[in-house]
Amino acid sequence: MIDWIKVFDKQAGWEARVILVVKDPRGYYESSKRRASCDVDETMTRWVSENQAFRDYLLNSGLSSVTVSYDLLAQSPISGYRRLFKFCGMTFSKEALAYWRIEHHGFAANGATRALLDRPLMQYKAPPTQGLRLLKVQLSFTNAQMARMFGVATGRQFHKYLSDEDKREMGFDVLMYGMTNLQLMRGPVTNVEQLHALGRELGAIIELEDGEQQP
């Protein structure tokens, strides 16, 4: 996929803009195991390394890019697509969301869409700055190292998650990316609930629509 992006990057006069859609790790595993027998740890490690490869390429290429969560885009399409349209320099219209009004292929039983169909919607509240600051101290990381762990473009951008003045709330996709890397520093990733638990340790709220926290 990176080689495919490079083709457009080299076109004279083109201003390539890249939208990186991060798939729910459960959807990635679901898709992988339908193709062949696979190990959870190896699959989650590959999910992290593939996303890291994209992030590193985008950082070094200088291309305009934005990262979005497949799940959050499906849950909040209007606000999500409005942001993407603005990034692309386009005017958003709700008619752009009329995808299912025409006949075409159905769900392919993979990706985060499958997870949305199979479970109640998740309620999410970003971790407070105190939790992220504490994690940074515990790891003895710089802002640049924290940015790399969470898949954020620069240390300065990550600092906005720590700042009281220029505060930015952390999206669920960014948190899960960071928690996956954090868990891999400690040991294997065996299930997604591990990542949710790590997020809650930072003060994030991750619960099902009925109000019950995921185990």
C-alpha positions as CSV (number, residue, x, y, z in Angstrom):
1,M,0.0,0.0,0.0
2,I,2.9,2.4,0.7
3,D,4.3,1.7,-2.7
4,W,0.9,2.6,-4.2
5,I,0.9,5.9,-2.3
6,K,4.4,6.7,-3.6
7,V,3.1,6.5,-7.2
8,F,0.8,9.4,-6.6
9,D,3.4,11.2,-4.5
10,K,5.7,11.3,-7.6
11,Q,3.1,12.7,-10.0
12,A,4.2,16.2,-11.0
13,G,1.8,18.9,-10.0
14,W,-0.3,16.6,-7.8
15,E,-0.9,17.4,-4.1
16,A,-1.4,14.0,-2.6
17,R,-3.3,13.9,0.7
18,V,-3.5,10.6,2.7
19,I,-6.2,9.4,5.0
20,L,-5.0,6.5,7.2
21,V,-8.0,4.6,8.5
22,V,-7.0,2.5,11.5
23,K,-9.0,-0.8,11.7
24,D,-10.2,-2.1,15.0
25,P,-7.6,-4.8,16.0
26,R,-10.5,-7.3,16.5
27,G,-11.6,-6.7,13.0
28,Y,-8.0,-7.1,11.7
29,Y,-7.7,-10.4,13.5
30,E,-11.2,-11.5,12.3
31,S,-10.1,-10.8,8.7
32,S,-6.7,-12.5,9.1
33,K,-8.0,-15.7,10.6
34,R,-10.6,-16.1,7.8
35,R,-7.7,-16.2,5.3
36,A,-5.5,-18.6,7.2
37,S,-4.7,-20.0,10.7
38,C,-3.1,-17.2,12.7
39,D,-1.8,-16.5,16.2
40,V,-3.3,-13.6,18.2
41,D,0.0,-12.3,19.4
42,E,1.6,-12.4,16.0
43,T,-1.5,-10.8,14.4
44,M,-1.6,-8.0,16.9
45,T,2.2,-7.4,16.5
46,R,1.7,-7.2,12.7
47,W,-1.3,-4.8,13.2
48,V,1.0,-2.5,15.2
49,S,4.0,-2.8,12.8
50,E,1.9,-2.1,9.7
51,N,0.4,1.0,11.3
52,Q,3.8,2.1,12.5
53,A,5.2,1.7,8.9
54,F,2.4,3.9,7.6
55,R,3.0,6.5,10.3
56,D,6.8,6.5,9.7
57,Y,6.4,6.9,6.0
58,L,3.9,9.7,6.3
59,L,6.2,11.5,8.8
60,N,9.2,11.2,6.5
61,S,7.4,11.9,3.2
62,G,6.0,15.3,4.3
63,L,2.7,14.4,2.8
64,S,-0.5,15.9,4.2
65,S,-2.2,13.2,6.2
66,V,-4.9,12.5,8.8
67,T,-5.5,9.4,10.8
68,V,-9.1,8.3,11.7
69,S,-10.6,5.3,13.5
70,Y,-12.9,3.0,11.4
71,D,-15.1,2.5,14.5
72,L,-15.5,6.2,15.3
73,L,-16.2,7.0,11.7
74,A,-18.9,4.4,11.6
75,Q,-20.4,5.7,14.9
76,S,-20.3,9.4,14.1
77,P,-20.3,9.7,10.3
78,I,-21.4,13.3,10.0
79,S,-18.8,14.8,12.3
80,G,-16.2,12.3,11.0
81,Y,-16.7,12.9,7.4
82,R,-17.1,16.6,7.8
83,R,-13.5,16.6,9.2
84,L,-12.3,14.5,6.3
85,F,-14.0,16.6,3.7
86,K,-12.4,19.7,5.2
87,F,-9.0,18.0,5.1
88,C,-9.5,17.3,1.4
89,G,-10.5,20.9,0.7
90,M,-14.1,19.8,-0.1
91,T,-17.5,20.9,1.0
92,F,-19.3,18.3,3.1
93,S,-22.9,17.3,2.2
94,K,-25.0,14.7,4.0
95,E,-25.8,13.2,0.6
96,A,-22.3,11.8,0.7
97,L,-23.5,9.4,3.4
98,A,-26.2,7.9,1.1
99,Y,-24.0,4.9,0.3
100,W,-26.6,2.3,1.4
101,R,-29.4,3.8,-0.6
102,I,-28.1,2.1,-3.7
103,E,-27.7,-1.6,-4.3
104,H,-24.2,-3.0,-4.0
105,H,-22.3,-5.6,-2.1
106,G,-23.2,-6.3,1.5
107,F,-21.0,-6.5,4.6
108,A,-17.9,-8.6,4.0
109,A,-17.8,-9.9,7.6
110,N,-14.5,-8.2,8.3
111,G,-13.2,-4.9,9.7
112,A,-14.6,-2.9,12.5
113,T,-18.1,-2.9,10.9
114,R,-18.4,-6.5,11.9
115,A,-17.5,-5.6,15.5
116,L,-20.1,-2.9,15.5
117,L,-22.8,-5.3,14.4
118,D,-21.8,-8.0,16.9
119,R,-21.6,-5.9,20.1
120,P,-23.4,-2.9,21.7
121,L,-22.0,0.5,20.9
122,M,-19.2,1.7,23.2
123,Q,-19.3,4.9,25.2
124,Y,-15.9,6.6,25.4
125,K,-14.4,9.5,27.3
126,A,-10.8,10.4,26.8
127,P,-8.2,9.9,29.5
128,P,-7.5,13.1,31.5
129,T,-4.2,14.9,31.2
130,Q,-3.2,13.7,34.6
131,G,-3.3,10.1,33.6
132,L,-1.2,10.7,30.5
133,R,1.3,12.8,32.4
134,L,1.7,10.0,34.9
135,L,2.3,7.5,32.2
136,K,4.9,9.7,30.6
137,V,6.7,10.0,34.0
138,Q,6.5,6.2,34.7
139,L,8.0,5.5,31.3
140,S,10.6,8.3,31.5
141,F,9.6,9.2,27.9
142,T,10.0,12.5,26.1
143,N,7.1,14.0,24.2
144,A,8.6,12.6,21.0
145,Q,8.7,9.1,22.4
146,M,5.1,9.4,23.6
147,A,4.1,10.6,20.2
148,R,5.7,7.6,18.6
149,M,4.0,5.2,21.0
150,F,0.6,6.7,20.3
151,G,1.0,7.2,16.6
152,V,1.0,11.0,16.8
153,A,2.8,13.1,14.2
154,T,5.2,15.0,16.5
155,G,6.1,15.5,20.2
156,R,4.6,19.0,19.9
157,Q,1.3,17.6,18.8
158,F,1.3,15.0,21.6
159,H,2.0,17.8,24.1
160,K,-1.5,19.1,23.3
161,Y,-2.9,16.0,25.1
162,L,-0.9,17.1,28.2
163,S,-1.5,20.8,28.1
164,D,-4.1,22.6,30.3
165,E,-4.2,25.6,27.9
166,D,-4.0,24.1,24.4
167,K,-5.9,20.9,25.4
168,R,-6.8,18.2,22.9
169,E,-8.9,15.2,23.8
170,M,-7.4,11.8,22.8
171,G,-9.5,9.9,20.3
172,F,-10.3,6.2,21.0
173,D,-8.2,5.1,18.0
174,V,-5.1,7.0,19.3
175,L,-5.6,5.6,22.8
176,M,-5.9,2.0,21.5
177,Y,-2.8,2.4,19.3
178,G,-0.9,3.6,22.3
179,M,-2.2,0.9,24.7
180,T,-1.3,-1.8,22.2
181,N,2.3,-0.5,22.1
182,L,2.3,-0.2,25.9
183,Q,1.1,-3.8,26.3
184,L,3.6,-5.1,23.8
185,M,6.3,-3.5,26.0
186,R,5.1,-5.6,28.9
187,G,4.2,-8.8,27.2
188,P,1.9,-10.3,24.5
189,V,-1.6,-8.9,23.6
190,T,-4.0,-11.8,24.2
191,N,-7.3,-9.9,23.8
192,V,-8.7,-6.4,23.3
193,E,-10.0,-6.2,26.9
194,Q,-6.3,-5.9,28.0
195,L,-6.1,-2.6,26.0
196,H,-9.4,-1.3,27.4
197,A,-8.1,-2.0,30.9
198,L,-4.9,-0.1,30.3
199,G,-6.9,2.8,29.0
200,R,-9.0,2.8,32.1
201,E,-5.9,2.9,34.3
202,L,-5.1,6.2,32.6
203,G,-8.6,7.4,33.6
204,A,-10.4,6.8,30.3
205,I,-14.1,5.7,30.3
206,I,-14.7,2.7,28.1
207,E,-18.1,1.1,28.7
208,L,-20.9,-0.6,26.8
209,E,-24.1,1.2,25.9
210,D,-26.0,-0.5,28.8
211,G,-23.5,1.2,31.2
212,E,-21.5,-1.9,32.0
213,Q,-17.8,-1.7,31.7
214,Q,-16.2,-4.3,29.4
215,P,-14.3,-6.8,31.5
